[in-house]
Amino acid sequence: MINTFFGANLVDYHTIRIAIFSDVNKSTSSPFNLIIDGEKIIILEIAKQSFLNGLCLYECRSKNKIELGHEYVIQCRDFGFTSLNVNEATTFPSFDEDFYYDGDDLGATYKKDETTFKVWAPLASKVSLFIRKSPNDTFLTYKMKRGEKGVFSLTLNGDYNGYLYRYSVTNSGLNFITTDPYAKGSTANGRDSAVIDFSRVQVDLHEDKLPHHSRYSEAVIYEFHVRDMTIDDYTDIKHKGKYVGLTEEGRKTKGGNPAGLDYIKFLGVSHVQLLPIYDYKTVDELNPDLQYNWGYDPQQYFVPEGSYSLDPNDPYSRIVELKEMIAAFHKNGIKVNMDVVFNHVYASEFSTFEQIVPNYYFRKNRNGTLCNGSGCGNDLDTSRSMVRKLIIDALVFWMKEYGIDGYRFDLMGLIDIDTMNLAVKKLREIKPECMIYGEGWDMATNLPSDKKTSIFNAFKTPDIAFFNDTFRDIVRGNNDFKNNSYPGYILGNTSFLEGFKFVLLGSCVNYCYPPRFLSMEQSINYVECHDNGTVYDKITRTFPDKDDEFKLKILKMINATVLFSLGIPFYHAGQEIGLSKKMEDNTYNKGDEYNKFDYRILDERFEHSVFLSSLLHARKGYDSAFDSFKTSEDIAKSNVFANLESGALEFIIFSKNADETYSYIFNPTDHSINFTYDDYYRLIIGEGGYLRNSDIYIQNVIVAPHSVNVYVKKKKNA
């Protein structure tokens, strides 16, 4: 009908709101009929009606409850037919309780003689399975049966290993063909979901080779992107940019230094943190050299990213290769933390979530628009029961199937506290020593501030650690490298002396600032991560006229400070040798030139890797000395500060467990610091790194400019 709008929405289980905008008037004798599944017809009672400038609104009532899962059409003799939009049912108060499904069998569950497919689609009137053996075959179609809690299921007899499938879902008269949100396998670029027989991809993950860590602060985390770590032509890594490139042993730079896996082993870190390795959207998996992305644009939460695979179109290839990479780290005693993005997806309007259950997965403002705290146009509504279930299911799956040892949560402040605490509980039932940490920024999203897993609510999440931006800004300087850049304490700004003491103590002691954390186990101490500019670029910005030797000297002091502060040391790959992003801030899609690990620079500055590696070995040697620091009160009673000349600092820690006294002298100034102890001390960390075999005790010390030395007091009976 020309110049006419006719629409209908479900308001509650007995109420339908109908809108008509037309030059034609509805006849008073023409009823609104509700047609159910094309057969049953119910005449609706008009409870209210209003008229305004050609818009007519009718509030109609049904005596019987309008059950979801049927095809509903509103018919009016004067205006024809329109589908009833039931999407607002997701906002009904009892929706989550009515439709929460607690089964662990969503997706495709494979057995040799049968495969069962299950998809949660409570609004849908119809769901069908499209399935084929290979991309060259035609899809066969099977209607799925609706069961309890809005779960549609179908069991196919026979061996469906490796078959490709999609779902056809009809909601409120609209049909979409989409992949499975719980798919465990996929062809290239998420075109088809794949049935996976996990008995065919069993890889010894060598979890028995992993060391025990009773505290987060025993960890040293090293962050990198799979492609970045192996893509450089300056090494003999064979499979560049791929999972298996990080399984290759014995690889070297052109200068003969260790590369790839061997380089990470050489450093001696306890944990690697991998930028997203689940399937993400903005890299063409069949042509991965044409585009670059860090991967913070989720597409499939249970499927490994295919651009790192040797054969992205083989659903098994990426699974086996990722497992082999994780196994290689585990075999060498290195735990693997996975960077996860549960705050948003690539594009909500095209996501499988919106196509299968519209109006459910994404958080909204009071006016109905999508929240944009992520800056990506959509925030997942993690407080919804089935969103929370998806997150927990994915975390558990990656840990059980791939041996993941911990998780770093991107923009964790957009996730509610209940979801995060439940995640900790479930994951620690599998791996009691797993690490859970993330970005606790207080983002602008429609979630009450006291419900956000933000750094301001750290006291409500005692088992979750947070990236400590206060540490970063005080030690290195602020994050604005270009417009309002200021240096931190280690870059010579000694006005930060008191704040520096605060972050040295794990930001958990009431000193200078109110404590940010319950204990030092919640403080991720970092000065650089994949986001923003590198610390070397920050030093360059601060000292534009200084040479590399000067800047690298400051870099060594910063890297040592990260390791010596109470809390969890965190390093971004290349930080140890002063890699640059050419003063760029956000290089998430700028390619290898800006992001790769530059092994040529490694050869030029290998001594700086040796320096950090030696410090990591030193930390392992005396880390147990601080086991007595269980609480912030323990820390507060176990240290003393002494202000030295020109803003330098002595930090003394008394270790009860080891009956030792450690003295850290930080000198961020341009001149040497002369210092005299009351007793005899042995130098264990100097400008050259860890002095493992030193047995010389002295009282008078000289600390060079822009350096930190560590001494240990001689025991009385020694």
Order of alpha helices (4+ residues) and beta strands (2+ residues): beta-beta-beta-beta-beta-beta-beta-beta-alpha-beta-beta-beta-beta-beta-beta-beta-beta-beta-beta-beta-alpha-alpha-beta-beta-beta-alpha-beta-alpha-alpha-beta-alpha-beta-beta-alpha-alpha-beta-alpha-alpha-beta-alpha-alpha-alpha-alpha-beta-beta-beta-beta-beta-beta-beta
